């Protein structure tokens, strides 16, 4: 299936973030529009809403999925405190990530256990995100900068080489640690691992 070089953003925050207007995904969406992109933004509060939004992403033919949520090493959490572990997330994302990239803006969510569950089973090209706690104020500027650099270079695609180069720049500039896991047909485990800082 041919995909479009566009970003589909799904966000789920805790009630305090909601009440104080800390919508990182909305900010990123606005920045993408400045680049002439046509992002889609969905705010979800429950696991059921999340599943529906993922299905919409699959139908959209957008190439890049960006998820902004609270998380820890075991998985993510929705506004209404529905927990989604990596095994369940893999099932929800399958088959919608084949040939696409996943960007996770969620604390401590990007690590090897996540990659094992998601990359081989979904067929996605890569998963990128912070490997430690990141504040919303930092996340909004970090992701806006990543998308800005990527789409300034080429608005039609994200090559592995350029994505990795830009992630390295961003990590140094903002002093954040990011994980970049990508699909590999050569390695038995099915993915490569790069920890950038």
N, C-alpha and C positions, 0 to 999 in steps of 0.2 A: 504494500500500500504506500502510495506517495504521501509524504507528510509536508506540512508547511513550516517554515522556520519561524515559528511564533511560540510565545510562552503562555501556558495555561497555569494560573496561580490558584491554589486552594489554601485557604487560611482558616485556622481554628485556634482561638486564643482563650485564655482563662477570663472569667468575668471581670476581674480587675483591669486587665488590659483593654477589654471591650469598653468598659465604662470610662476609661481615660483616653480613649481614641488612639491607642497604640497599634495601628493597623499597618504593619510592615508591608504586607502584600499589596495594599492599596497604593502605598508610596512607590513601590517598584513598578506597579502597573502604570502609574502616571509618567514615570521616567521613561518607560518603554515607548509610550505614545510620543514622547519628544523625539524618539528615533524613527518615528513613522511606522512603528510596529502596531499590531492589533491584538494586544493581550486580552485574555479572558480572565475574569476574576470571580471566584466563588468563595463566599464565606460560609462555613459549615459549623454546626454546633453539636452534632451527634454522629455516631458511627454510620447510621443509616444515610445521613446527609453526605458524609464523606464518600460512601460507596456510590451514591448517585452522581456526585461531582466527578469521581474517577471515570465512571461510565461516559459522562459528558465529554471528558477529556479524550477518551478513546474515540468517540464519534467525531470530535472536532478536527481530527487529523493534525493537530498541533504537535510539533516535534519535541517541545521541552515542557516538562512538568515541574513546577516549583511548589513545594509544600512548606508552608510556614505554620509551625505549631510548637507547643511545649512538648518536651520529650526527655528521656533519659536513656541509659544503656539498653533498656529492655524494649523500648518502643515509644510510640507517641500517644498523646492524650487529647481528646476533643474538649470543647468548652464545657460540655455536660459530663465530663470525667469518664467518658468511654475510653478504655485502654485498647490500643491496637498493637500487639506484639509483631515481631518481624515475620513469623510464620503466617499470621493472619494477613499482614500487609502484603506479603508476596501473593497470596491467593486473591486479594482484592485487586492488585495491580495487574495480575495476569488475565488476559493476554494483551493489555493495553500499552505495554511499554516496549514491545518488540521494535528494535531499530530507533529507539528514542532515548533521550537523556533525562535523568531525574536529579533535581537539585533540592536538597533538604536543608531548610533553614530551621534547624531545631537543635537544641543543646545536646551534645554527646551522642547523637544518633548515628553518626557516620563512623563505623568501625567494621572490623572483619566479620563479626557474627552477623551483622546486617547484610554485608556483601554476600556472604554464603547463602543466605536465604533469598535475597532478591535478584541478584544478577543472573545466575544460571537458570533459574526458573522462569524469569520474565523475558529474558533475551534483550534487556536494555543495553545500550552502549556504555553508559557510565552512571555512577552515582557520585555526587559531589556535595560536601557540606562540612560544617565545623565539627571538629573532633572533641570539643570541650564546650563549656558554658559560654554563650555569647549573648550580650544584651541587645534588646530590640534596636536601640539607637545605633549600635555598631552594625548589626545585621542589615539594617535598611541601607546604610551607606556602602557596606561591603558588597551586597548583592547588586545594588544600582551600579557600582563601579565595575563589577564583573560583566554585567550585561552591556554596559556602555563600551567597555574595551572590546568585547567580542563583536558586537554589532557595528562598531565603528570600523573594524577591520574587514568584516564581511557580513553583510546583513542576510545572506542566504544560507550560511552554514557555520557550524562550529567544528573545526578540525581538532583532533586530539592534541596535536602539537601546540597549536595556538592557545587552546583552552588551558593546557598545563602551564605554558609560559605566563599567561595572564593571571592565573591563580597564584603562581609564585610571586609575581609583582604585588598583588593585593595582600598576600600574607605578610610580606615584608613591610609594606606601607602601613597597614593597619594593625600589625602585630597580632594576627590571628592564626590559629592552626586549622588547616583544612585537610580533609581526606579526599582523595581522588581515586576511586575504584572503577576500573573499566573492564569490559568484556575481553576475554582472551580465549582463542580457540587452541592455543598451544599448551597452556597450562591445564593440568588435570582438574584443578579446583574451579576453573572457568573464569577467572578474573585476575587482574593485576592490581597491585596496591601501591599507592604513592601517598606519603604523609608529608604535607607541605607546611612550612612554618617560616 
